Amino acid sequence: KPGPTRPALVVGFALETENLIQNATAKLVAKGCDWIVANEATQDSTVFGSNTNSVALVTSAGTEFWPRTSKQEVGRRLAASVADNLTATCDIAQQTGTVRSA
């Protein structure tokens, strides 16, 4: 929830069996997340027992579909996206004088 103790970025995860983007978007709002990393668990998917995955990054600005790649690369890409977002958030906060103390 918004407030002084809320982290600068809240990321949630959704494993869906149907309506991937619709359900992930609903969870984004219901859980108060900034981002949802969503993937499908269907009969044809290889989420479990595989070293690869494809995900959709759902934000209030839209959805970014990431191609199938190693789960390790999905983790790296997510970590880089989080770092980029937090760096941009800090830069904006410093420019506007709204920096929060830790």
C-alpha positions in Angstrom: 0.0 0.0 0.0 1.2 3.5 -0.6 3.0 5.2 2.2 6.3 6.0 3.7 7.3 2.4 4.4 6.4 1.0 1.0 9.4 -0.1 -1.1 10.1 1.9 -4.2 9.3 -1.1 -6.4 7.0 -4.0 -5.5 7.3 -7.0 -7.8 4.8 -9.9 -7.7 4.7 -13.2 -9.5 1.8 -15.0 -11.1 1.6 -18.5 -12.5 -1.6 -18.7 -14.5 -3.5 -21.6 -16.2 -5.5 -19.3 -18.4 -6.0 -15.6 -19.3 -2.4 -14.8 -18.6 -2.4 -11.1 -19.1 -5.9 -10.5 -17.8 -5.3 -12.4 -14.6 -1.8 -10.9 -14.1 -3.2 -7.4 -14.6 -5.9 -8.1 -12.0 -3.3 -9.3 -9.5 -1.2 -6.2 -10.2 -4.1 -4.0 -9.0 -5.4 -6.4 -6.2 -2.0 -6.9 -4.6 -0.8 -3.3 -5.1 2.3 -4.3 -7.1 4.2 -2.1 -9.6 5.1 -5.1 -11.7 3.9 -8.7 -12.1 6.1 -11.3 -13.7 3.6 -13.7 -15.2 4.0 -17.1 -16.8 1.6 -19.8 -17.9 1.2 -23.3 -16.5 -0.7 -25.1 -19.2 -0.5 -28.6 -20.4 1.8 -27.5 -23.3 4.1 -25.3 -21.1 7.4 -26.4 -19.8 7.4 -24.3 -16.6 8.1 -27.2 -14.3 10.9 -29.6 -15.0 12.6 -27.4 -17.6 15.5 -25.0 -17.5 13.7 -22.5 -19.8 10.8 -20.2 -19.4 9.0 -17.3 -21.1 7.4 -14.6 -19.1 5.4 -11.5 -19.5 6.3 -8.4 -17.4 3.0 -6.7 -16.7 3.1 -3.1 -15.5 0.6 -0.2 -15.4 2.3 1.1 -18.5 1.7 -2.2 -20.5 3.0 -5.6 -21.0 6.4 -6.7 -22.2 6.7 -10.3 -23.5 10.1 -11.9 -22.9 11.1 -14.7 -25.3 11.8 -18.3 -24.1 15.2 -18.4 -22.6 17.0 -20.0 -19.6 15.4 -19.4 -16.2 18.8 -18.1 -15.2 18.6 -15.5 -18.0 15.0 -14.5 -16.9 16.4 -13.9 -13.4 19.3 -11.8 -14.8 17.0 -9.8 -17.0 14.5 -9.2 -14.1 17.4 -8.1 -11.8 18.7 -5.7 -14.4 15.2 -4.3 -15.0 14.7 -3.8 -11.2 18.1 -2.1 -11.0 17.3 0.2 -13.9 14.0 1.1 -12.4 15.4 1.9 -9.0 18.3 3.9 -10.4 15.8 6.0 -12.5 13.5 6.4 -9.4 16.5 7.6 -7.3 17.6 10.0 -10.0 14.1 11.5 -10.2 13.9 11.7 -6.4 17.2 13.5 -6.2 16.2 16.0 -9.0 13.0 16.8 -7.3 14.3 16.8 -3.7 12.0 13.9 -2.6 14.6 11.4 -1.6 13.5 9.1 1.2 15.9 8.0 3.9 16.3 4.3 4.4 
